[in-house]
Amino acid sequence: MTPQPKAFSADLLSLLACEFGADLLLDEAALAARSRDESGLVRQPSAVLLAKSEAQVVRLVCLANELAGQGHAFAVIPRGAGTGLAGGCLSPLGANGTGVVLDLSAMNRILDIDTQSLTATVEPGVLTGDLRAAAKAKGLFYPPDPASLATSTIGGNAATNAGGPACVKYGTTRDYVLGLRAVLPTGEVLRAGVNTRKGVVGYDLTRLLVGSEGTLGVITELTLKLLPHPKAAGCVAAVFADLGAAMRAIIAVMTRGHLPSAMEFLDARCLGLVGDLLPFAVQGDESALVLIEADGDPDQVRREIDGIAAICRELGATNILPPATTGTKEGEAGREAIWTVRRSVSTRIHEACAVYIPEDIAVPIGTIAEMVAALPGVEARHGCAIFAFGHAGDGNIHLNLTAQDEALRPRVEAAAVDCVRLALALGGTISGEHGIGLVKRGLLPLEIEPVSLRVQRGIKALLDPQNVLNPGKIFPSEEEEA
Ligand SMILES: Cc1cc2nc3c(=O)[nH]c(=O)nc-3n(C[C@H](O)[C@H](O)[C@H](O)COP(=O)(O)OP(=O)(O)OC[C@H]3O[C@@H](n4cnc5c(N)ncnc54)[C@H](O)[C@@H]3O)c2cc1C
């Protein structure tokens, strides 16, 4: 059953309506639209503020603090586009269950693209794809490219430190946030970071807020680093007889002096789901697909692509598509077709399976072959099916654990814990990019030692003494633990 929100008192409702007028949304459709993200959880909020300005954000957070002091607590939950996979933008559970979702999607202006300093200044609701397109139109490049880039926001990307295929060469969102403005959980406005490429003055609060999943501040503006746009890019798509062979090829490419701009893979189960989109037929039940991209000057791209294709051949690729490079219409179309296949995978898995738990462990690159070799054992132990794909060049493997019957959910959950333990045993981490939110809170102590956990909780308590901002995310709130 869907947990219902605690009803707001009539006084509180009229106070908020008086403050925010038509920007406070209370109708069923508005609440239902903010009661989900892509985690599969459903938590209906009590109200939604569709913020249009930083001043409104400040006012909402200040009210939450004032009323908490008077015993009328409500939580403020920042939300971008709701594409998160961890439940981070959903209303909280527990005693403090009354929540106002703070929807930042309407604060979506690109304020400036500075072609001399190579920076962009944006509001948090700008869609990632829109910023990339606007930068490209000026010959500039914003590299972070989560597969959700057409629908996710820069604010959400910063709050989750999103990465994507380009991460293997260019790093994650955190590497591009030079500075930001944020409304702290007390309602004060913080300006952190710099407009410069470098800066080492004081503690790095920018990097603290990036990846904090909306628990330490509401990001209201970001200054982002841009790069010159690469002149060309090319993609090698190679099929291997099995996943192990594919992973060995990936390690070989990485260790023989190449620096691809993307390095992705799809296992046989994923290939089965997106087969209709593939521009070629895949032979063999166990086959795996590797996508490797290089960018830079056209000559350099050609050399890299040839070298990478040669390594794939040497490592036993059973089929290598003719390289698709930018510069020609066919090349662009071929490249786009391949990336469409890659970006469609998680949606197709979600649609195809009754039970779907997306894990995104990351392991040291040298151990990815070992990690994937352990997966059939997990499937056999728990009776579930694992779809594996993702950012092989970062060792960030999206393990989608599935079953076709809701009754099997506990077994799928046990399999997920098994996978996480395997990743940790290999020196990995439980989340490469999706974050902890609500869904992975229970796993946190498996990775984070008690001292670190105490420091992290201390930071939260220092910045948010009344626990009004996104309570219960990352760590259970004290009320829940009581
Ligand atoms: C098909 C698909 C593919 C995906 N691929 C990738 C991928 O390749 N890489 C990847 O990293 N992720 C991926 N994701 C996950 C998701 O898109 C990212 O986590 C994304 O960064 C979330 O952005 P959002 O705007 O939807 O944020 P939301 O889902 O709305 O929120 C996510 C978190 O950020 C917080 N938040 C949002 N805005 C703000 C703000 N302005 N200030 C403070 N906190 C805020 C929320 O409270 C929440 O904790 C994918 C998801 C889907 C559905």
The ligand as a Gaussian input file, in Angstrom:
#p B3LYP/6-31G(d) Opt

LIG

0 1
 C       17.037000       6.143000     -17.941000
 C       17.936000       6.689000     -16.870000
 C       19.296000       6.724000     -17.080000
 C       20.145000       7.230000     -16.089000
 N       21.480000       7.273000     -16.332000
 C       22.299000       7.807000     -15.426000
 C       23.699000       7.886000     -15.678000
 O       24.192000       7.489000     -16.744000
 N       24.479000       8.443000     -14.730000
 C       23.964000       8.910000     -13.548000
 O       24.731000       9.431000     -12.725000
 N       22.653000       8.827000     -13.263000
 C       21.805000       8.300000     -14.173000
 N       20.470000       8.224000     -13.907000
 C       19.962000       8.694000     -12.609000
 C       19.471000      10.173000     -12.602000
 O       19.130000      10.613000     -13.906000
 C       20.546000      11.081000     -11.998000
 O       20.710000      10.770000     -10.629000
 C       20.233000      12.577000     -12.135000
 O       21.354000      13.314000     -11.717000
 C       19.016000      13.033000     -11.320000
 O       18.656000      14.340000     -11.770000
 P       17.174000      14.891000     -11.521000
 O       17.122000      16.280000     -12.002000
 O       16.186000      13.981000     -12.093000
 O       17.122000      14.859000      -9.923000
 P       15.997000      14.256000      -8.930000
 O       15.759000      12.824000      -9.244000
 O       14.834000      15.165000      -8.965000
 O       16.745000      14.388000      -7.563000
 C       17.889000      13.600000      -7.284000
 C       18.503000      14.052000      -5.957000
 O       19.004000      15.372000      -6.090000
 C       18.399000      16.251000      -5.144000
 N       18.242000      17.540000      -5.833000
 C       17.670000      17.775000      -7.038000
 N       17.796000      19.064000      -7.370000
 C       18.466000      19.665000      -6.358000
 C       18.912000      20.995000      -6.110000
 N       18.722000      21.984000      -6.984000
 N       19.559000      21.250000      -4.942000
 C       19.786000      20.273000      -4.051000
 N       19.399000      19.004000      -4.230000
 C       18.749000      18.704000      -5.379000
 C       17.117000      15.561000      -4.725000
 O       16.728000      15.931000      -3.410000
 C       17.523000      14.097000      -4.802000
 O       18.183000      13.720000      -3.631000
 C       19.603000       7.696000     -14.854000
 C       18.225000       7.645000     -14.642000
 C       17.400000       7.147000     -15.629000
 C       15.923000       7.114000     -15.366000

